[in-house]
């Protein structure tokens, strides 16, 4: 499989595996305040931090990370990943962000959530996905619910790397 091979596609988006060549884009996206404010880790993101993530997690087989592409143009607009939480790789944490501001509100996140859960089950053999979401991120929570995730735990006053505290929820999807 080539790094640029389309893994799955819907009506709006498609996915391909992340590559080292995506580093500048991912760093730009993660430093976007709209994106950064939805992560617990909110420090300034650097190429070195991203490359360490690639080495320690993606290339080590602990994470499957893909780039979300606009289907019509193949323009990268975000990223989606599965971070394995069990040794047998049947459970994983799901994460997504749309990095391009002009790609917000077009349904890409909703379609990504549905495509990603199907890909996790059908191509990766994952049986259960979990995710964390800030309670204020209502659009994302609705998207996750539409993809079959259900809330199972409240996480009050989670402290982020910048010292801010916000309530989160844990959600799961048994595939």
C-alpha positions in Angstrom: 0.0 0.0 0.0 1.4 3.4 -0.9 1.3 6.2 1.6 -1.0 8.2 -0.7 -3.4 5.4 -1.3 -7.1 6.3 -0.5 -8.2 4.0 2.3 -11.8 4.8 2.4 -14.1 7.5 1.1 -17.6 8.9 1.5 -19.5 11.6 -0.3 -17.4 14.5 1.1 -14.1 13.2 2.4 -11.6 10.4 2.0 -8.7 9.2 4.1 -5.1 8.3 3.5 -2.3 7.4 5.9 -0.3 10.2 7.5 3.3 10.7 6.2 6.3 12.7 7.4 5.5 15.2 4.6 2.3 16.1 6.5 4.2 17.5 9.5 4.1 21.2 8.6 0.3 21.0 8.0 -0.4 19.1 11.2 1.7 21.5 13.2 -0.1 24.5 11.6 -3.5 22.8 12.4 -2.6 21.9 16.0 -1.5 25.5 16.7 -4.8 26.9 15.4 -6.6 28.2 18.6 -9.9 26.6 17.5 -8.2 23.2 17.3 -5.8 23.6 20.3 -8.7 24.6 22.6 -10.3 21.2 22.1 -7.2 19.3 23.3 -6.0 18.7 26.9 -2.5 19.3 25.6 -2.5 23.0 24.6 1.2 23.8 24.4 2.7 25.3 21.2 3.1 22.4 18.8 6.4 22.0 17.0 7.8 19.9 14.2 9.9 18.0 16.8 6.8 17.2 18.9 4.9 15.9 15.9 7.9 13.9 14.6 8.4 12.3 18.0 4.6 11.4 18.0 5.1 9.8 14.6 8.1 7.8 15.7 6.9 6.7 19.1 3.3 6.0 18.2 2.4 6.0 14.5 5.4 4.2 13.1 5.7 2.0 16.2 2.2 0.6 15.4 0.5 2.0 18.5 -1.6 4.5 16.6 -3.2 4.5 13.1 -3.4 8.1 12.0 -4.9 9.3 8.7 -5.2 12.6 6.9 -8.8 13.7 6.0 -9.0 14.9 2.4 -11.8 16.9 0.7 -13.0 14.2 -1.7 -13.3 16.5 -4.8 -10.0 18.3 -4.5 -7.9 15.9 -2.4 -6.9 18.9 -0.3 -5.9 17.9 3.3 -8.2 19.4 5.8 -7.7 17.5 9.1 -6.7 14.3 10.8 -8.2 11.3 12.4 -6.5 8.6 14.5 -7.0 5.5 16.6 -4.7 5.1 19.5 -4.7 1.4 20.7 -5.6 1.0 24.4 -5.3 -2.8 24.5 -2.4 -5.1 23.5 -4.6 -7.1 21.2 -5.6 -3.9 19.4 -9.3 -4.5 19.7 -9.9 -1.2 21.6 -8.7 2.2 20.8 -9.2 5.9 21.5 -10.6 7.9 18.7 -9.5 11.4 17.9 -10.3 13.9 15.1 -9.7 17.5 14.2 -10.6 19.6 11.2 -7.6 21.9 10.8 -8.6 24.1 8.0 -11.0 26.9 9.1 -12.8 27.0 5.8 -13.6 23.3 6.1 -15.7 23.8 9.2 -19.5 23.5 8.9 -19.4 21.5 5.7 -20.2 18.1 7.3 -16.7 16.8 7.1 -16.5 15.9 10.8 -19.8 14.2 10.7 -18.9 12.0 7.7 -15.4 11.4 9.1 -16.9 10.0 12.4 -19.1 7.6 10.5 -16.4 6.5 8.0 -13.8 6.2 10.7 -15.9 4.0 12.9 -16.6 1.7 9.9 -12.9 1.7 9.0 -11.9 0.8 12.6 -14.3 -2.1 12.6 -14.0 -3.5 9.1 -10.3 -2.8 8.3 -8.6 -2.7 11.7 -10.7 -5.2 13.6 -11.4 -2.8 16.5 -14.3 -3.8 18.6 -14.6 -0.7 20.9 -13.8 2.9 20.5 -13.6 5.5 23.3 -13.2 9.3 23.1 -13.0 12.3 25.4 -14.8 15.5 24.5 -15.1 18.8 26.3 -18.7 19.5 27.3 -18.6 22.8 25.5 -17.8 21.1 22.2 -21.5 20.4 21.5 -21.1 20.2 17.7 -18.5 17.4 18.1 -20.5 15.6 20.7 -23.5 15.6 18.3 -21.3 14.3 15.5 -20.0 11.5 17.7 -23.6 10.5 18.8 -24.6 10.4 15.1 -21.7 7.9 14.6 -23.0 5.7 17.4 -21.0 6.9 20.4 -22.8 7.1 23.8 -21.7 9.0 26.9 -20.7 6.7 29.8 -18.8 8.9 32.2 -18.5 12.6 33.3 -15.0 13.9 33.9 -15.4 17.1 35.9 -12.7 19.9 35.9 -10.1 18.2 33.7 -6.9 20.3 33.9 -5.3 21.2 30.6 -1.7 21.8 30.0 -2.3 25.6 30.1 -3.9 25.3 33.6 -7.5 25.8 32.4 -10.0 23.4 33.8 -13.1 22.2 31.9 -15.6 19.5 32.2 -15.3 16.5 29.8 -17.2 13.4 29.0 -16.1 9.9 28.0 -18.0 8.3 25.1 -17.8 4.8 23.7 -18.9 3.0 20.6 -19.0 -0.8 20.7 -18.6 -1.8 17.0 
